Amino acid sequence: WTRGYLLRKSTIESLIYARDKFLKSGGALYPSKCRLYLAPASHTGDEVKMKGPTFEQKVQDWGEFVDDTKKDYGLDFSCLSETYMEEAREAYLGVSREVSIATSEVLAPPVCVKEIDMLTATVGECSRIDACSFATRFYPSGSGLGGSARSPNGGRHLTMFVGWHSVHFEG
């Protein structure tokens, strides 16, 4: 159940529901805590590439669908375009991609962006990450430092933020 940064497939919601329904007062829940981390990384592996159509292709397909159904059947679906774009944006741009990277590709120390106490957490608390501090230096490639092995990021470019989680079994 611990894949997908704890955010996919209602993992946390399912655990909270089961806890509230079945855990006796004073009972223990394991894992007892979960922590979510973020760090900047430099990775150019092919496995990051999205499989299937891109966001731009989906937008183009939708436009063709609207045009074709209006022309062929006299049905105008353009009123759904804004909703479609919101859903497509969320599906293609607002989600993570699963990729394995080497620790050497992480450019700065990770930041714990969320700690969840599984015994007391609510779905509402788990559905957001409050503001957190995250600072590191990156130099653009034209600055004279970005391509240098002496730069803090070793000349590597920021290509993604990586996220992972840890689970803890505390008594």
ABEGO torsion letter per residue (X at the ends): XABGGGABGGAAAAAAAAAAAABBBGBBBOBABBBBBBBBBBBABAAABBBEBBAAAAAAAAAAAAAAAAAAAGBBAAAAAAAAAAAAAAAAAABBBBBBBBAAABABBBBBABBBBAAABBAAAAABBBBBBBBBBBBBAAAGAAABAABAAGGBBBABBBBBBBBBBBX
